[in-house]
Amino acid sequence: MTNPPHRPSPRRRRSLAAAAAASVLLLTAACSGGDAAEEDTQVATVIDEERCQTNRDAGTVTYITGYQYQASVSILEAVAADALGYFEAVCLDVEIQPGSGDTIGNSQLVSAGTAHFTSLGNEAEVLQANDAGHEVIGVSTYGHVPIASLLTGTGIEELKDLEGTTLGHKGMLPAPLEAMLVADGVDMDSIDIVEVGYDPSVLPRDQVQALTAFRSNEPFLLSDMGEEYNEWLPENYGVVGSFGVMATNPTWAEENPTVVEDYLRAIAKAFEYCQDNGEECVGYAAELAEAGYDTEHNLRIWNSEQELVTASTPDDSTPGYIDLSLTEAEGQTLVDNGQLDELPDVEPLFDPRYLEAVHVATEVSWPSE
């Protein structure tokens, strides 16, 4: 896939200037190395000169999205942080590359050092990536409920009604959904589980009687088609899960702690901004996609997911917090479903220190404020 040229559009240049003013980034451009007038889009830095230079010395930081420029949590924040000048304010040169949806493949690139950050679908994928030999760690988890849901026709009144039917998925049956079915006593061997791709119309056409979904995506698409469906949520059956996970390489993170911290600082700041300015932030993603981007649908994705983040984050916790007890419970679903042979020690695979370093209490620390 050919990536769009990594340069600000005219609209984005205007946004950079506006963001600089709106954020009151009035500190001296400590690491500009010259007259600020040399570049119209220069944003004043919010960190000290030594830290700024350390971040610049790390060179280009590559972030691979989970799937294209979809306005999902952990993707849209990075796009917005770039467009709003937040990365520049912490002296980071971030290159955003659109992922294909193969998040485990993305983790391999991060493990190899080809990329530095990537969005993973959930914390279970961190465990699966390491089980596959990819050295990555989770450094923030925004959603603490499963993002996966199961859609069925209205004739399915209980999950056991799916016995003897066909269930469609997009590549694999998400662990929380399998755990939900098992928890409700469904005979999994009686279900024909097949890959059907990304077109949700296979459900109303009765090509499948159940369809795995992202609760921020396919339900909206089916509603737009005027179709009726039932949606089954894993947490209603005692199944834990997560979404919106940011991952990096543990060795690289140890070597570049200020880069990791300030990357998370910038996207945390962008998350706050986009909660109140979703349409603007989705517009930045649309500019990167350049053509064929469904802005209205992606705004629904963003609003749905950021609301789930808020609902699943305790009042006394930082957005993006990591709870290893929940991680272990999520990992156990992989073991129970045979997707992992045993539950690994999860503590080395998640490192909350970087996120904690850029927050005061539950608020992101933005030094100019």
Buried (B, 14 or more C-beta within 10 A) or exposed (E): EEEBEEEBBEEBBEBBBEBBEEBEBEBEBBBBEEEEEEEEBBBBBBBBBEBBBBBBEBEEBBBBBBBBBBBBBBBBBBBBBBBBBBBBBBBBBBBBBBBEBBBBBBBBBBBEEEBBBBBBBBBBBBBBBBBEEBBBBBBBBBBBBBBBBBBBBEEBEEBEBBBEBBBBBBEEBBBBBBBBBBBBEBEBEEBEBEEBEEEBEBBBEEBBBBBBBBBBBBBBBBEEEEBEBBEBBBBEBEBBBBBBBBBBBBEBBEEBEBBBBBBBBBBBBBBBBBBEBBEBBBBBBBBBBEEEBBBEBBBBBBBBBBEBBEEBBEEEBBBBBBBBEBBBBBBBBBBBBEBBEEBBEBEEBBBBEBBBBBBEEEEBBBBEE
